[in-house]
Amino acid sequence: MAAPLAGIRVVEVANWLAAPSAAAMMRDLGADVIKVEPPDGDAYRGVLQGLELDHNYPFELDNRGKRSIALALDKPGASELVRRLAGTADIFITNLVQPRRQRFGLTDADLRAAFPGLIYVSFSGYGSEGPDAARAGFDYTAFWARSGIWALMGDASGPPALSRSGQGDHTTAMNLLAATLVALRLKEQTGEGQTVEVTLQRTGLWTIGADVSQALVTKQQLDRFDRREMRNPLAGSYETRDGRWLLLMMPASDNYWAPFCRMVGREEWIEDPQYADVLARRDHGVELSPLVQEIFLTDDLAGWRERLDTAGLIWGPGAELPEVVEDPQLRVMGAFETIEHPDPAVGSFETLATPFRITDADIAVRGPAPEIGQHTYEVLEELGVTTDEVAELALAGVLG
């Protein structure tokens, strides 16, 4: 099997999640990924301070298989090293805010003028132009809040619901990977490098495209979901006897109504004129949904799982993480891979595999995340930096 990105070099000058996550997937695809980080490391390395974990497994997820070079960009000579490194790369990825890119001579204009064939990948919260080009953005602020998602989430009776950490970052990383692969294909066709720009805000906007497409026309805010006013009792969340939750998601069609009524033991509802067709159920949904909730409180989630599956209804359990990581469907589909860490105290552990499969392609996790600056001298030697130059750089505090 061939690794799709074998022979491609990626230089990553980025921290936290989204851009590094995209670069990690490129490494899974076979690229050589060199991570440039400050002497004290990517800020995400310290994310577990105060938590009861013996190792930073989330950092492993987004940085597996890379090589690390530690440079103090604010020291004279450091940015020149990064530019030299960029000259050896096919892809350059950064999430530095615009003022820092300009300060260090690492804008797309700087690097593509020097290296016309370079794919320059720019990741940010809001973009390289406009009033917020210099504004820092995290997934909570740019992807979740500013895109309009947050105001639509959660039950209408309470505050908007927050996302889980990194949810927007990892979604945006998939967008970034796709755009970069398109740019590589375009370079094959034209011979010219490209600038790729991906933002948290625009990716968040795309994920709620169905809602945004309406707002573009109506200029109106959509209502948040309210469990107390469900119009379709077959599309909503219900609590079970053991305090678990399940989610029904079936159209209001008559095709599902009769099997559902039989499954819950309410055959009389099939012919009841109040519930007999789609419009009637919609008119009486507010009174019908609490009745359905009462039924689901009579058995545990496991019991309902068997009944719902036997009836062939469309639903999903509110799976908790210990169940998710043992889900036989995910196991069969190869959702997890094992990393062998060189530190005996860490040993082997499972991590997420690349979230897609390609027939006969060599796609795999290619080792653990690097230590800070683990490959600094190795990479400098590949660049042709002499021993004397390395000594001078180290003395000047450039090297981590």
C-alpha positions in Angstrom: 0.0 0.0 0.0 1.2 3.5 -0.7 1.1 6.4 1.7 -0.8 9.2 -0.1 1.5 12.0 1.1 4.8 10.1 1.1 7.6 12.5 0.0 5.6 15.6 1.1 7.2 17.8 3.8 5.0 19.9 6.0 6.4 22.7 8.3 4.0 23.6 11.0 4.4 26.8 13.0 1.3 26.5 15.1 -0.1 25.6 18.5 -3.2 24.4 20.3 -5.5 22.2 18.3 -6.9 22.9 14.8 -3.8 23.5 12.7 -1.7 20.9 14.5 -4.6 18.4 14.2 -4.7 18.9 10.4 -0.9 18.4 10.3 -1.2 15.2 12.3 -3.6 13.8 9.8 -1.1 14.7 7.0 1.5 12.8 9.0 -1.0 9.8 9.1 -1.1 10.1 5.3 2.7 9.7 5.1 4.0 13.3 5.1 7.1 14.3 7.0 5.8 16.9 9.5 8.2 19.2 11.3 6.6 21.1 14.2 8.2 24.4 15.1 7.4 25.3 18.7 8.8 27.7 21.3 11.5 26.5 23.8 8.8 26.0 26.5 6.7 24.1 24.0 3.3 24.4 22.3 0.9 25.9 24.8 -1.4 22.8 24.5 1.3 20.7 26.1 0.3 22.2 29.5 -3.4 21.7 29.0 -3.6 18.9 31.6 -2.0 20.9 34.5 -4.2 20.2 37.6 -5.9 17.2 36.0 -5.5 13.7 37.2 -3.8 12.2 34.1 -0.3 10.8 33.9 0.3 11.8 30.3 -1.1 14.4 27.9 -3.0 12.1 25.7 -5.0 14.9 23.9 -1.6 16.4 22.8 -0.6 13.0 21.5 -3.8 12.9 19.3 -2.9 16.2 17.5 0.8 15.8 17.3 1.5 12.1 16.8 4.4 11.1 14.5 5.8 14.7 14.0 9.3 15.9 14.5 9.8 18.9 16.8 12.3 21.7 16.5 12.3 24.3 19.3 13.0 27.9 18.3 12.6 31.2 20.1 11.1 33.2 17.2 11.7 36.6 19.0 15.5 36.0 19.0 17.6 37.3 16.1 18.2 34.6 13.5 15.3 32.3 14.5 12.8 33.5 11.8 15.5 33.1 9.2 15.8 29.5 10.2 12.1 29.1 9.8 12.3 30.6 6.3 15.1 28.3 5.4 13.0 25.4 6.6 10.0 26.6 4.6 12.2 26.5 1.6 12.5 22.7 2.0 8.7 22.2 2.4 5.8 21.5 0.2 3.3 22.8 2.7 3.7 25.5 5.4 1.0 25.7 8.0 0.7 28.5 10.6 -1.8 29.9 13.0 0.3 32.8 14.2 -1.8 36.0 14.4 -1.2 38.4 11.5 1.0 40.9 13.5 3.4 38.1 14.4 3.6 36.8 10.9 4.5 40.3 9.7 7.0 40.8 12.5 8.8 37.5 11.7 8.6 37.7 7.9 6.3 34.7 7.7 3.3 36.0 5.8 2.2 34.2 2.7 3.5 37.1 0.6 7.0 36.8 2.3 7.3 33.0 1.8 5.6 32.6 -1.5 7.7 35.3 -3.0 10.8 33.4 -1.9 9.4 30.0 -2.7 6.8 30.2 -5.5 5.9 26.5 -5.3 5.0 26.6 -1.6 1.5 25.7 -0.4 1.0 28.3 2.3 -1.8 27.3 4.7 -3.2 30.0 6.9 -5.4 29.1 9.9 -7.0 31.7 12.1 -10.2 32.5 14.0 -11.5 35.1 11.6 -9.3 35.5 8.6 -6.5 37.6 7.2 -8.6 40.6 6.2 -11.2 42.8 7.8 -11.6 44.4 11.2 -10.9 41.2 13.1 -7.8 40.0 11.2 -5.6 40.5 14.3 -8.1 39.1 16.8 -7.2 35.8 18.5 -9.9 33.2 18.3 -10.5 29.9 19.9 -13.2 27.4 19.0 -15.5 28.5 21.8 -15.4 32.1 20.6 -15.0 32.0 16.8 -16.4 28.7 15.8 -19.1 28.3 18.5 -20.2 31.7 19.5 -19.4 34.1 16.7 -20.7 31.8 13.9 -24.2 31.7 15.4 -24.1 28.1 16.6 -24.1 28.8 20.3 -27.3 31.0 20.2 -29.1 28.0 18.6 -28.0 25.3 21.0 -29.6 24.0 24.2 -33.1 23.8 25.4 -35.0 27.0 25.2 -35.8 26.9 28.9 -32.1 27.3 29.9 -28.9 29.1 28.8 -27.3 28.2 25.4 -25.3 24.9 25.7 -21.5 25.0 25.4 -19.6 22.6 23.1 -17.0 20.2 24.3 -13.4 21.3 24.2 -11.8 21.2 20.7 -15.1 20.3 18.9 -14.8 23.3 16.6 -11.0 22.9 16.2 -11.2 19.3 15.0 -14.1 20.1 12.7 -12.0 23.0 11.2 -9.0 20.7 11.0 -10.9 18.5 8.6 -11.8 21.5 6.5 -8.1 22.6 6.5 -6.9 19.2 5.4 -9.4 19.1 2.5 -8.5 22.6 1.3 -4.8 21.8 1.5 -5.2 18.6 -0.5 -7.1 20.6 -3.1 -4.2 23.1 -3.3 -1.8 20.3 -3.8 -3.9 19.0 -6.7 -4.1 22.5 -8.2 -0.3 22.8 -7.9 0.0 19.5 -9.9 -2.1 21.0 -12.6 -0.5 24.5 -12.8 2.9 24.1 -11.2 2.2 27.1 -9.0 2.0 27.3 -5.2 -1.2 28.4 -3.5 -2.4 30.2 -0.4 -5.0 28.3 1.6 -7.1 30.1 4.2 -9.4 28.4 6.7 -11.1 30.0 9.7 -13.0 28.8 12.7 -15.8 31.3 12.1 -16.5 30.3 8.5 -16.2 26.6 9.2 -18.7 27.0 12.1 -21.0 28.9 9.7 -20.9 26.0 7.2 -21.9 23.5 9.8 -25.2 25.3 10.3 -25.6 26.0 6.7 -29.3 24.9 6.7 -30.0 27.6 9.3 -27.8 30.3 7.8 -29.3 29.9 4.4 -32.7 30.8 5.8 -31.4 33.7 7.8 -29.7 35.1 4.7 -33.2 35.5 3.2 -35.4 36.2 6.3 -32.9 38.1 8.5 -34.6 36.4 11.4 -33.3 34.4 14.3 -34.5 30.8 14.6 -36.0 29.5 17.8 -34.0 27.2 20.0 -35.4 23.7 20.6 -37.9 23.4 23.5 -38.7 19.9 24.7 -41.9 21.1 26.2 -43.2 22.2 22.8 -42.2 19.2 20.6 -44.5 19.1 17.6 -43.2 15.7 16.4 -43.1 13.1 19.2 -40.9 10.9 17.1 -38.1 13.5 16.9 -36.8 14.5 20.3 -34.9 13.4 23.4 -36.4 11.2 26.2 -35.2 10.1 29.6 -35.3 6.5 30.6 -35.9 4.8 33.9 -32.2 4.6 34.8 -31.5 8.3 34.2 -30.1 7.7 30.7 -31.2 9.5 27.5 -32.2 8.4 24.0 -32.8 10.4 20.9 -35.6 9.6 18.4 -35.1 11.1 15.0 -37.9 10.0 12.6 -39.9 12.1 10.2 -43.5 12.7 11.1 -44.5 10.2 8.5 -47.2 7.6 9.1 -44.7 5.0 8.1 -43.1 5.3 11.5 -46.1 6.2 13.6 -47.8 2.8 13.6 -44.6 0.7 14.3 -43.8 3.1 17.1 -47.2 2.8 18.7 -47.0 -0.9 18.6 -43.5 -0.8 20.1 -44.6 1.2 23.1 -47.8 -0.7 23.6 -50.2 2.1 22.5 -51.9 0.6 19.5 -55.0 2.7 20.3 -53.0 5.8 19.2 -52.9 4.5 15.6 -56.6 5.1 15.1 -57.1 7.9 17.6 -58.3 10.9 15.5 -56.2 13.2 17.6 -53.0 11.4 16.3 -54.2 9.7 13.2 -52.1 11.7 10.7 -49.1 14.0 10.5 -51.1 17.2 10.9 -53.1 15.9 13.8 -50.0 14.8 15.6 -48.4 18.1 15.0 -51.5 19.9 16.4 -51.4 17.7 19.5 -47.7 17.3 19.8 -47.4 19.4 22.9 -49.7 17.1 24.9 -48.5 13.9 23.2 -44.8 14.2 23.8 -45.1 14.2 27.7 -47.2 11.0 27.3 -44.3 9.4 25.3 -41.9 10.6 28.0 -43.9 8.8 30.7 -43.7 5.6 28.7 -39.9 5.8 28.3 -39.6 6.2 32.1 -41.0 2.7 32.6 -37.9 0.9 31.4 -34.1 1.2 31.3 -32.1 2.3 28.3 -31.0 -1.3 27.6 -34.6 -2.5 27.4 -35.6 0.3 25.0 -32.5 -0.4 22.9 -33.8 -4.0 22.2 -37.3 -2.8 21.5 -36.4 0.1 19.3 -34.0 -2.0 17.3 -36.5 -4.9 16.9 -39.1 -2.4 15.6 -36.5 -1.0 13.1 -37.0 2.6 14.3 -34.4 5.4 13.8 -32.9 6.4 17.1 -29.6 6.7 19.0 -28.7 6.1 22.6 -27.1 8.9 24.6 -23.9 7.0 24.7 -21.4 7.8 27.4 -17.7 7.8 26.7 -16.8 4.4 28.4 -19.4 2.9 26.0 -18.3 4.8 23.0 -14.7 3.6 23.2 -15.9 0.0 23.4 -18.6 0.4 20.7 -18.3 -2.7 18.5 -19.3 -0.7 15.4 -16.4 1.7 15.9 -14.0 -1.2 16.7 -15.0 -3.0 13.4 -14.5 0.3 11.5 -11.0 0.8 12.9 -11.7 4.0 14.8 -8.8 3.4 17.2 -5.1 2.6 16.9 -2.4 1.8 19.4 0.7 3.9 20.0 3.8 2.4 21.5 5.5 5.2 23.5 9.2 5.0 24.2 8.7 6.1 27.8 8.1 2.9 29.8 6.0 4.9 32.2 3.6 5.7 29.4 3.9 2.4 27.5 1.2 1.5 24.9 -2.1 3.3 24.7 -5.0 3.7 22.3 -5.7 6.9 20.3 -8.1 7.9 17.6 -7.3 6.7 14.1 -7.6 9.1 11.1 -11.3 9.6 10.7 -11.6 8.2 7.2 -10.5 5.1 5.2 -9.2 4.9 1.6 -8.9 1.5 -0.2 -5.3 0.3 -0.4 -3.9 3.5 1.1 -1.3 3.4 3.8 -2.9 5.6 6.4 -1.7 5.0 10.0 -0.6 6.6 13.2 3.2 6.8 12.8 4.4 7.0 16.3 4.0 9.2 19.4 4.1 13.0 19.7 7.7 14.4 20.0 9.2 15.9 23.1 9.9 19.6 22.9 12.8 20.2 20.5 13.4 16.4 20.2 14.6 16.8 16.6 16.1 20.3 16.7 19.6 19.3 15.9 18.6 16.6 13.4 16.5 19.1 11.4 19.2 21.7 11.5 21.7 19.2 10.2 19.4 18.4 7.3 19.2 22.2 6.6 23.0 22.3 6.3 23.5 24.4 9.4 27.1 23.9 10.5 28.2 22.9 14.0 29.6 26.4 14.6 26.3 28.0 13.5 24.4 25.7 15.9 26.7 26.7 18.7 26.1 30.4 18.0 22.4 29.9 17.8 22.3 28.0 21.1 24.4 30.7 22.8 22.0 33.4 21.5 19.1 31.5 23.0 17.5 30.8 19.7 17.4 27.0 20.2 15.3 25.2 22.8 
